[in-house]
């Protein structure tokens, strides 16, 4: 288990729940903290805006605390935008912007009918033949946030569908398994209401550029990530409340810091239509 896998799993659930609220012109802000062996490591902030049938969701991931002080710089930003209907999300595009150390990377994915995917890499990605993502694997894949939005209207069935994710260099399948329900009062999730849906998440690498050796990656895949999906308002929509992932050294934990919502201003609503 690695921080990367924890991020992939959390991203697979972050934006999805808010999609069903898109009929209202409003903004949702969510903050998460991820720790390793109890030491503060990463912060993930989510901002989701919805107006009519349009959505624009953005996440920012950055290091803080001891991890920031003793390891190389990391900052990541994901964005997904498009629309939705009664059949679900209709992604228009998604993007990644990542800075590791002093090396930036950006990737833009634009979607069309029939699983069409047009990609723009900056700098240009030049994979070896072993690292390339075949067209068959790229077909129908989505950036992490768009993938989450595509299945986010499942409600209590949120753990029933696999997700085909693509970050421009790696094609990963995210698979869910429902464990059961827990009373919100026993989970320690602030503001959670009713019962909380508990699931295990497995990730399986499909193709692309990976740091781990294949044998190591398959071993790590057998260590599931456990996630609690809770309700925080009067809708049937569920949001990630907390996360746990075991590693060989310690436990990675993710917890909710805040959940806020407000109406969009007139200016914000107009900007989304442009």
PLY file of the C-alpha trace (Angstrom):
ply
format ascii 1.0
element vertex 274
property float x
property float y
property float z
element edge 273
property int vertex1
property int vertex2
end_header
0.00 0.00 0.00
1.28 3.49 -0.89
0.13 7.11 -0.59
-0.48 7.02 -4.36
-2.94 4.14 -4.02
-4.69 5.89 -1.15
-5.03 9.03 -3.31
-6.41 7.02 -6.23
-8.99 5.40 -3.99
-10.04 8.61 -2.28
-10.26 10.43 -5.62
-12.54 7.67 -6.83
-15.10 8.78 -4.26
-14.42 12.47 -3.66
-16.36 14.22 -6.40
-18.99 11.65 -7.14
-21.55 12.29 -4.39
-21.98 15.96 -5.11
-23.04 15.38 -8.70
-26.60 14.62 -7.79
-26.92 18.05 -6.23
-26.16 19.78 -9.51
-29.72 20.96 -10.05
-29.00 23.55 -7.36
-26.57 26.41 -7.99
-24.28 25.81 -5.07
-20.71 25.19 -3.97
-19.50 22.37 -1.74
-16.14 22.59 0.05
-14.61 19.50 1.69
-11.26 19.08 3.45
-9.39 15.85 4.22
-6.21 15.05 6.13
-4.10 11.96 5.46
-1.66 10.69 8.09
1.00 7.98 8.11
1.66 6.28 11.48
-0.16 9.19 13.09
2.09 11.78 11.45
0.43 14.45 9.33
1.32 13.86 5.69
-1.10 15.20 3.09
-4.07 17.51 2.84
-6.76 17.20 0.15
-9.18 20.08 -0.45
-12.22 19.69 -2.71
-14.28 22.46 -4.28
-17.32 21.46 -6.32
-19.61 23.90 -8.13
-22.94 23.00 -9.72
-25.32 25.07 -11.76
-28.26 23.53 -13.59
-26.86 20.52 -15.41
-23.24 21.71 -15.30
-20.50 20.76 -12.87
-16.94 21.92 -12.24
-15.02 20.01 -9.55
-11.46 20.63 -8.41
-9.19 18.95 -5.86
-5.86 20.15 -4.49
-3.40 17.77 -2.80
-0.32 18.96 -0.95
2.08 17.90 1.78
2.12 19.43 5.23
3.71 18.89 8.64
6.73 16.63 9.12
6.37 14.96 5.72
6.59 18.31 3.97
9.70 19.22 5.98
11.70 16.02 5.30
10.63 14.96 1.78
10.60 16.52 -1.67
7.94 18.99 -2.69
4.61 17.66 -3.99
1.52 19.49 -5.19
-1.28 18.08 -7.27
-4.45 19.54 -8.74
-7.25 17.59 -10.42
-10.17 19.18 -12.25
-13.21 17.68 -13.97
-16.00 19.51 -15.77
-19.01 18.67 -17.86
-22.72 18.01 -17.40
-25.11 15.30 -16.34
-28.55 13.94 -16.97
-30.82 11.28 -15.52
-28.47 8.73 -17.11
-25.50 10.04 -15.10
-22.48 12.26 -15.63
-21.49 13.43 -19.12
-17.84 14.46 -18.74
-16.45 17.03 -21.14
-12.85 17.03 -19.91
-10.54 16.44 -16.97
-7.05 17.57 -16.14
-4.11 16.89 -13.83
-1.37 19.28 -12.81
1.38 17.73 -10.67
4.61 19.13 -9.27
7.08 16.60 -7.79
10.25 18.27 -6.60
10.93 20.82 -9.32
9.41 18.74 -12.14
5.92 19.78 -13.31
3.58 17.61 -15.36
0.17 18.45 -16.78
-2.31 16.27 -18.64
-5.58 17.25 -20.30
-8.16 14.65 -21.33
-11.06 15.63 -23.58
-13.93 13.22 -24.14
-16.23 12.47 -27.03
-18.84 9.99 -28.12
-18.16 6.26 -27.99
-15.37 6.49 -25.43
-13.29 8.88 -27.56
-10.30 10.32 -25.65
-7.98 13.09 -26.81
-4.93 13.71 -24.62
-2.46 16.57 -24.28
0.73 15.99 -22.25
3.07 18.76 -21.06
5.91 17.93 -21.31
5.37 15.42 -24.10
5.23 11.90 -22.69
7.56 9.45 -24.46
6.90 6.01 -22.96
8.87 2.90 -23.79
6.91 0.15 -25.57
6.45 -1.58 -22.20
5.09 1.62 -20.63
2.65 2.63 -23.37
-1.10 2.42 -22.71
-2.74 0.43 -25.54
-5.73 1.95 -27.31
-7.94 -0.85 -25.97
-7.06 0.16 -22.39
-7.50 3.88 -23.08
-10.95 3.37 -24.62
-13.63 4.42 -22.16
-11.18 5.36 -19.41
-11.55 8.61 -17.49
-9.41 10.86 -15.35
-9.90 10.10 -11.63
-12.47 12.81 -10.92
-14.49 12.26 -14.09
-14.46 8.52 -13.36
-15.84 9.20 -9.90
-18.58 11.44 -11.27
-19.57 8.79 -13.81
-20.64 6.39 -11.06
-21.48 8.80 -8.27
-25.23 8.66 -8.66
-25.35 5.08 -7.37
-26.24 6.12 -3.80
-26.25 3.07 -1.53
-24.97 1.01 -4.47
-21.81 3.14 -4.63
-19.60 0.11 -3.99
-21.09 -2.04 -6.75
-19.30 -0.66 -9.81
-15.63 -0.82 -10.91
-14.00 2.33 -12.27
-11.58 2.60 -15.22
-9.19 5.40 -14.24
-6.41 7.00 -16.25
-3.97 9.67 -15.07
-2.23 10.04 -18.42
0.60 7.65 -17.60
-1.17 4.85 -15.72
-4.36 2.91 -16.39
-5.74 1.57 -13.10
-8.95 -0.28 -12.35
-10.56 0.62 -9.01
-12.81 -2.13 -7.64
-15.18 -1.91 -4.67
-16.54 -4.50 -2.25
-19.31 -3.66 0.19
-18.61 -4.69 3.79
-21.79 -3.42 5.43
-23.36 -0.51 7.30
-22.38 1.11 10.60
-24.34 3.59 12.74
-22.92 7.06 12.16
-22.54 7.61 15.91
-20.01 4.76 16.20
-17.76 5.80 13.30
-16.26 8.96 14.77
-17.06 10.90 11.59
-18.10 14.45 12.56
-21.50 15.46 11.20
-22.34 12.03 9.75
-26.04 11.15 9.69
-27.92 7.83 9.75
-25.99 4.73 8.69
-22.54 4.83 7.12
-21.68 2.60 4.15
-18.37 0.74 4.62
-16.50 -0.64 1.61
-13.14 -2.11 0.68
-11.34 -0.74 -2.35
-8.83 -2.68 -4.44
-6.72 -1.22 -7.21
-5.35 -3.20 -10.13
-2.79 -1.78 -12.49
-3.68 -2.36 -16.12
-0.99 -0.68 -18.22
1.34 2.30 -18.29
4.37 3.59 -16.42
4.71 2.18 -12.88
7.52 2.44 -10.34
6.83 -0.91 -8.65
7.87 -4.26 -10.05
4.93 -6.39 -11.24
5.26 -8.92 -8.42
5.35 -6.17 -5.79
2.38 -4.42 -7.34
0.27 -7.60 -7.28
1.15 -8.19 -3.62
0.16 -4.65 -2.70
-3.11 -5.05 -4.60
-4.22 -7.65 -2.07
-4.12 -5.05 0.73
-7.51 -3.32 0.46
-8.26 0.26 1.37
-11.22 0.60 3.72
-13.49 3.61 3.23
-16.54 4.91 5.09
-19.15 6.74 2.96
-21.47 8.96 4.99
-24.39 11.37 4.56
-23.98 14.92 5.81
-27.27 16.46 4.69
-30.87 15.43 4.01
-30.13 13.99 0.57
-29.41 10.30 -0.12
-25.92 11.23 -1.34
-22.84 9.76 0.36
-19.43 11.39 0.82
-16.12 9.88 2.00
-15.96 10.23 5.79
-12.74 8.42 6.58
-10.24 5.98 5.09
-7.76 3.38 6.37
-5.03 1.55 4.46
-2.49 -0.90 5.90
1.17 -0.79 4.82
4.15 -2.94 5.76
5.32 -0.16 8.11
2.23 1.56 9.46
-1.36 2.58 8.74
-2.42 5.37 6.40
-5.54 7.13 7.66
-7.71 9.76 6.03
-10.24 11.81 7.95
-12.77 14.50 7.17
-11.78 17.96 8.40
-14.81 19.93 7.23
-17.88 19.82 5.01
-19.44 23.13 3.95
-21.94 24.23 1.36
-23.33 27.56 0.19
-25.31 29.00 -2.74
-23.32 30.25 -5.71
-23.20 33.99 -6.19
-24.68 35.46 -9.37
-21.16 36.07 -10.69
-20.10 32.47 -9.97
-23.22 31.09 -11.67
-22.64 33.22 -14.75
-18.96 32.23 -14.91
-19.90 28.54 -15.04
-21.99 29.12 -18.16
-18.99 30.49 -20.07
0 1
1 2
2 3
3 4
4 5
5 6
6 7
7 8
8 9
9 10
10 11
11 12
12 13
13 14
14 15
15 16
16 17
17 18
18 19
19 20
20 21
21 22
22 23
23 24
24 25
25 26
26 27
27 28
28 29
29 30
30 31
31 32
32 33
33 34
34 35
35 36
36 37
37 38
38 39
39 40
40 41
41 42
42 43
43 44
44 45
45 46
46 47
47 48
48 49
49 50
50 51
51 52
52 53
53 54
54 55
55 56
56 57
57 58
58 59
59 60
60 61
61 62
62 63
63 64
64 65
65 66
66 67
67 68
68 69
69 70
70 71
71 72
72 73
73 74
74 75
75 76
76 77
77 78
78 79
79 80
80 81
81 82
82 83
83 84
84 85
85 86
86 87
87 88
88 89
89 90
90 91
91 92
92 93
93 94
94 95
95 96
96 97
97 98
98 99
99 100
100 101
101 102
102 103
103 104
104 105
105 106
106 107
107 108
108 109
109 110
110 111
111 112
112 113
113 114
114 115
115 116
116 117
117 118
118 119
119 120
120 121
121 122
122 123
123 124
124 125
125 126
126 127
127 128
128 129
129 130
130 131
131 132
132 133
133 134
134 135
135 136
136 137
137 138
138 139
139 140
140 141
141 142
142 143
143 144
144 145
145 146
146 147
147 148
148 149
149 150
150 151
151 152
152 153
153 154
154 155
155 156
156 157
157 158
158 159
159 160
160 161
161 162
162 163
163 164
164 165
165 166
166 167
167 168
168 169
169 170
170 171
171 172
172 173
173 174
174 175
175 176
176 177
177 178
178 179
179 180
180 181
181 182
182 183
183 184
184 185
185 186
186 187
187 188
188 189
189 190
190 191
191 192
192 193
193 194
194 195
195 196
196 197
197 198
198 199
199 200
200 201
201 202
202 203
203 204
204 205
205 206
206 207
207 208
208 209
209 210
210 211
211 212
212 213
213 214
214 215
215 216
216 217
217 218
218 219
219 220
220 221
221 222
222 223
223 224
224 225
225 226
226 227
227 228
228 229
229 230
230 231
231 232
232 233
233 234
234 235
235 236
236 237
237 238
238 239
239 240
240 241
241 242
242 243
243 244
244 245
245 246
246 247
247 248
248 249
249 250
250 251
251 252
252 253
253 254
254 255
255 256
256 257
257 258
258 259
259 260
260 261
261 262
262 263
263 264
264 265
265 266
266 267
267 268
268 269
269 270
270 271
271 272
272 273
